[in-house]
Amino acid sequence: MSDLSTVLERWEPVIGLEVHAQLSTKTKMFCGCRNVYGAPPNSHTCPTCLGLPGALPVANEQAVNYALKLGLAVGSEITTFSRFARKNYFYPDLTKGYQISQYDEPLCSGGAVTIRWEGASREIPLTRIHLEEDAGKSIHGENGDGTKVDFNRCGVPLVEIVSEPEIRSPGEAKSYLTRLKQILEYLEICDCNMEEGNLRCDANISIRPKGETEFGVKTEMKNMNSFRGVERGLMSEIVRQAEVLDGGGEVRQVTLLWNEAEQKAEVMRSKEEAHDYRYFPDPDLVPLSVSEDALEQARSSLVELPDEREKRFITQYGLKEDDAVILTSETSLAVYFEATVTEGAEASDAAKWILGEALSMIKEEEGSMDSFPVAPDRFAGLLRSVTDGIVSVATGKSVLRKMASNDLTAAEIIEEEGLAQLSDESALSDAVAKVLEDNPDELERYRSGKKALFGFFMGAVMKATGGKSDPKVTRQLLTDALEGK
């Protein structure tokens, strides 16, 4: 198989993504059934979500509000009059034989998602955001042992976010998905757990010779259940299409399933066109009419988005761009950082310790920032102890781990265990003098030019003081003593 970098020398990928995000409402899109994950199969169904004769759907107001909130956040134009349509197709987990979606009259049009890619900020334009309902879930038995269907997911509210074909590499696609996930989490409208199916992505991919503007024949790829899987799937399909065209063949318009285990795409069916779905307005649902009050309510619920917070962290706190990007990647991280600074820690220290020791501890426990046991005020107290020279960085890390298992402050642990650094110059001078006196041979060798012995003397002083001597003060006193000053 060809190498992707070689392929990209001649061919330009054209990628558009369709992201389906389950909205975290309490009930389903068109009925009162609970919207929960992991319940026993077929335990949250009713005549409406099962599509039984005579059952009438009613749109979930909260789902509409969530979609409005997302549309406003990404700068979409809100359609004050939109309509639900029936998308007709047969599949075992679609009991009605059609899916309620939106077609030519979506709730949100346009907009853009701002990403960071290769050190620069870039906007990926959106085509539309529309509401629809989810289908059920087919569970295939092993070794061909039949297929079971769980209809709990039928009718769960979704927003479909469709990008323009403006993504030019698998890495850029991954960056776009990462940012979109952050936006959904910041707005608190989707749990974004890809393992539970909260967030799913389909990709349309074509390639064209570099410098050309005409689109090539596209394929659609499904079943990519992680951001890394999306990146790998796109890489594989771009290389495959290039090999077909370089060999004189033609790319067929098909739908592919990505096989993560075997790292390859498999043909599922020929690609459908819009007319294959026979869209028509749903006669059981009235059109959506968005009032100015509803729009204002959605606007008032907006929060600072990740790209805005990144820029503010850089300008307000003087953080490095890479640090700001990581700290704003999750709401809980950003909130914890700012709370720590508010409690009196230096911003640079807070960033360094959160991204270093705190995240390391969280990773060890396989937890999250929400479950980190050291509250921002206690964390800030520890950082002040290190900044003020009361304890060394190494001791500070040890104190932090002790703080994670109790409710004591850093000051209380330092006092209780006698961990404060010795910074009194008189006492340290005596310790330095004693070390030099006890090691005359090493002292002579040092003064004869063996400067590498400085580490030996530094270690000896630290050992003599039980590791409590202030390194900065000790280093200066030791330097002066060794040089005979």
N, C-alpha and C positions, 0 to 999 in steps of 0.2 A: 504493500500500500504506500502511496505517495506521502511525503511529509507535508504537514499543513503549511509550514513556512514557505516551502517550495511552491505550493499551489497558490499562495497569496501573492507571489511575485507576478503572476499572470492573470489571476482571476480575482474579482471583487465580490464578496458575499453581499447579498441583499436579504436582510432578516427582519421579519415582523413577528411580534409575539402577541399571543392571546392569553391573558391571565384570568383564570376564574378564581375568585376569592369568596369563600363562604362568609356571609355576614353573621356576626355573633349576636343575633337576636334571640329572644327567649322562645319564640315560636316560629313556625315555618312561614313561607312566603305568602301562601294563599289560604291557610287554615290555622286552627288553633293548636295543632299538635306541637309538642315540645321539640325544640331544636337542640338535641344533645348527642354527644358522641359516645359510643361504647355501650349503649343500652342493648338488652337482648334483642335478637333479630325480630323485626316486624312487630315491635312493641309500641311504636309511636306512629301509628297510621290511622287514617280515617277515610270515609268515602270520598272526601275532596282530594286528598293527596294521592289516593289510589285511583282517582278518576272514575269512580262508579257512576252509573247513570243517575241524573237528577241532582248531583252534588254541584253546588255553585261556589266558585272561588271569590275571595275578597282580599285585596292587596294589603300587605302588612305595612302600616304607616311608618314604623320604626325602620324597616328596611329601606323605604323610600328616603327617609331622612338621612340614613347612613350614606346612601348613594349620592345624595345632594352634597353632603359634607365632603366626600371624596372629590366630587366634581369641582367644587369651589376651591379645594386645597390645591388642585393641580391646574387651576385656571381654565377649566372647561366652560363652554357656553351652556347655560342651563336652558333646556327646552321647557317652557312653561306649559306646553300642551304636548304630551307624548302618549303613545298607545302600546298596549301589549299585543303580541301576535302569537299565532300558533306555528311552531316549527315542526313539521310533520316528518317523522321517520319511525321505522320499526326497530326496536331493540328489546330484548327480554326484560330489562330492568326499567323500561319506560311503559308503565301500565296503560296510560291513556293513548299511546300511539302518537303522541305529539308532546312537545315541550313548550311551556309558556315562556316566551322570551320577548325581546323587542327587536324590530327589524329596521324599517326605514324611518322610524320616529323614536330614536333613543332619548333617554333622559338627559344625557350629557354629550356634547360634541366638542371635539378639539381638546386643547390643553397640552401640557407637556410635563415630563418628569426630568428633573435636573440631576445629572449624575456626575461623578468625578471619574475621569478615565485618562490614564497616562499623564497624570499631573495637571490636567486642565478640567474646567467645568464645561459641561455640554448638555444641551437639552434634547431629549428624545420626544418628538411630537406624538400626540395621541390622535387616533381617529375618532374614538367614541368610548363612552362608558355606559353600559346599559344593564338593566335588571333582568334576571331570569330565575327559573327554579332549577334545582339539581335533579338528577335522575337517581334511581336506586343503585345498588351495588351487586354485581354478579360475583359470586365466590366459587371459583373453579376448584373441583376436587382434584386430589393428586392422582396420578396414573390414570387419568381419563375417567375418574369415578364421578361423573355427572357434574352438574352445576346447580348451586343454590342461589336464591335471590333474596336479598335483604332490602325491604322497601322503606326502612327508617329514613334514609337519605332523600327519598322522593319529596320534592317540595321545599327542601332547604333553600333559603334565599342566597342568591349569588349576585355579585357584580362581575361582569366581563369587561376587562380593560384591554382595549385593542390598540396596539401601537401602529404608527405608520412604518413602512418598510425602510426605516432610516438607521437601523443597527447594522454595523459593518464588520463585526467580528464576534466569535463566541465569547471572548473575554468581556466585550462591551455589553453583550446580552446578559451575562452574569452580573455585571455591575448595575445594569438597569433593574434586574429582578431584586437585587439586594436593596436598592433604594426604594423600590415600590413596596417591598415588604416592610421597610422601616416606616414609610408613610402610613400604611394601613395600621401598623402597631401604634404609632404616635396618635393616630385619630381614634384608636380603641374601637375599631369596627370589625376587626377580623383577628382571630387567634394566630393565623399564619403558620400552623403546624402542618408541614407538608406530609409527614408520616400519617396524619389523621385525615388527609385530603382537604384541609382548610384552604390550601393554596395549590393550584394546579396550572401547568403551563403547556400550551401547544405552540409550536413554532412553524412559520412558513419560511422556507429557505429556497433561494435561487442564487445562481452565480452568473456573472457576465464578465467579458473581457475588460481589463482595467482601461479606464478612459471612456468606455461606452456608457450610454444613458438608458438604453432600452433594457427592460427587464427580461430575464431568462424564464424558462418554465420552472414553476415552483412546486415543491413537494411540501406536505404537512407532516410534522412529526409529533407524536403523542407519547404518553406514558413516561415522561421524564419527571421523576419524583424527588429530585433535589436540584439545587442550583448547579452543583458540580455535574449532575447527570445531564442537565440542559447544555452545559458547556461541552461535555464529551459528545453528546448526541449531535450537536451542531458541527463540531469538528469532523466527526465521522461522515456526516452527510455532505459537507462541503468538499471533502476529499473524494467521496464517491462520485458526486456529480462531475467534478473536474476530470476524473479518470474516464467517465463515460464520454464526455465531450472531447477530451484529448484523443480518445480511441476512435473518434468519428461517429459515435452513437448519438442518440437523442435522449434527453431526460424526459421520463414519463411523469405526468401529473398524478401522483398517488398519495395515499395516506400511509405513513409508516409508523410502526410501533418500535420504540427504543427498548432493546433488551439489555438491561443494565448488567446482568450476570455475564453475558457473552460479549458485551461492549460492541453491539452491532444493531443495525436497524433492520426490521423485517416488514415486508409489504403487507398491509392490512386490507386495503381495498382501493379502488380507483377514487380519486379526489372528487368530492361532490361540489357542484356549483350551487349558488343560492336558489336557483329555480328548482333544483332537485328536492328542496324542502317544502315547496308549495306554501310559502308564507301567506297568511291572511290574518286580518285583525281578529282577535279573540272576541267572539260575540257575547261571552259571559262576563266580560270585564269592561267597566266604564273607562274612558280615557283618563290619564293622570293629568290633573290640572294643578300646577304648583303655584301656590299663593305667595305674595310678597312676604307675608308673616312667616311662612315656612322657610323661605330663603333667608330671611333675617335671623331666624332661630338657628339655621345651619351655620350661617356666618359667625354668629356669636359663640358657637361651640368650637370654632377652629383654634388650633394651638400652633405654637412655633414648630415649624417643620424641620427635619434633620439638616437640610442644606442651609437653612437660615441659622440654625443653632451652631453649626460648624463655623460659619463666618463670624458669628458673635463671639464664640469661644476664642477664636484666633485674635480678634481685635480687642475684646474686653479683658481677656486674661493673658494675652501674649503667648498662647500655646503654639507649638509646632503644628503644622497642618495634619501630619500623620496622627498625632496624639488627639487632636480635635475630632478627626474622623472616627477614631475608635471610641472615644468617650461619648459621642453622640449616636453611635450605632444602635444603642438601646436606650430607651427612655430612662430605665432604672439607673443605668450608669451615669447618664448626664445629670440626673436629679441628685444622685449621691455625691458626685463631684462638686456641684454648686453648693450643696448643703455643707460639705466639709469646708469649703472656702468661706462660707458665711460664718462658720463657727471659729474662724480665726487662722486657718492654715494658709500658707502661701500657695497660690494656684499651681506653680510649677512643681512644688513638693507633692501636693495632692494628686496631680496628674501622674507623676512618676510612681508614687506608692500604689495608687489604685491600679494602674496599668501593669505594675510589677507584682508586688507582694500580694495585694488583695485578690487580683484575678488568678494568681497562682494558687492561692488557698481555695478559691471557689472551684477551680478546675479539679483540684485534688478531691474535693468533696462531691464533685459532679453536681454542683448547685448552681445558683444564679445570684446576681447582685441583690435581688429581692430577699434572698434568704441569708445574706451575709450577716453574721451575728454582732458585728461591731458597728454601732450606730455612728453617724457622722460626727456628733459632738465628741464622742470618745476617741474616734479616729483622729480628729483634729488635735485633740490634746496630746496624743502620742507624737504626731508630727511636730508640734511645738517643742516637745521634749528633745527631739532629735535636732531641730533647728537651733535651739538654745544651747546645745552642747551638753545637756544633762546626761544623755546616753548616746552611745555611738549608733551608727546605722545598723550594724550587726546586732547589737543589743536591742535596738528598736524593733527589728524583725522578730526577735525572740519574744519580746513583750507583746507584740501584736497577736502572735499565736496563743499566748496565754490569755489575752483579753477575749479571744474567740470562745473560750470555754468557761468564762465567768462574767460577772457584771462589774468587776473592778475597773477603775480608770487606770490609765498608764501611770499616773503619778502615784497611785496607791500601790501598784505592783512594784514600781521602782523603789519606793520607800520600804515596802515590806521585805523585799529580797536584797536590799542594799546594792542596787545596780547602778547608782549614779556614778558618773565618771569623776575621776580625781583630776581636777584642773588647777589645784593650788600649786603655784610654781615652786614654792619652798619645799613642799613634800615631794614633788616630782624631781626637783634638783637633787635631793638626797638619794632618791631611788636610782637616778642616772649615775651619780657618783659611785654608789655601791656596786652597780653593774660593771663599771669601768675598772673599779678596784679589784673585783673578783675575776676579771678576764684580762690580765696584763698582756699575755701573748697575742690575743686577738687585737688588743688596742695597738700594739706595736706594728702588727701587720697592716692594720687599717691606715695608720699614719705613714706607712711605707708605700702606700698606693693601692692597697686592696680595698677600694671603696665599696665593693659588693658586700663587705661585712657589715654595712650599715643595717641591713635587714636582720642580721643576727643580734645586734645590739638592741634594735627596736623590739624584737620579739622577747628579748631577755627582760627589758623594762616592763613590757606588757605583762609578762609572766609574774614578775616581782610585785606588780600592783594588782594582780588578780584580774587582769584584763580591763581594769577600770580607768586607766589613765587616758586622758584626753589625747587622742592621736596627734592633733595639730600642735598643741602645746608641747607634748612630749618630743615630737620630731624636731622642733626648734631648739629645745633645751639640749637634746642629744647631739644635734649638729654642732652647736656651740661648744659642748664639752669635748667632742671628738676632735674638733679643730683647735682645741686649746684656747678658746676665747674666754 
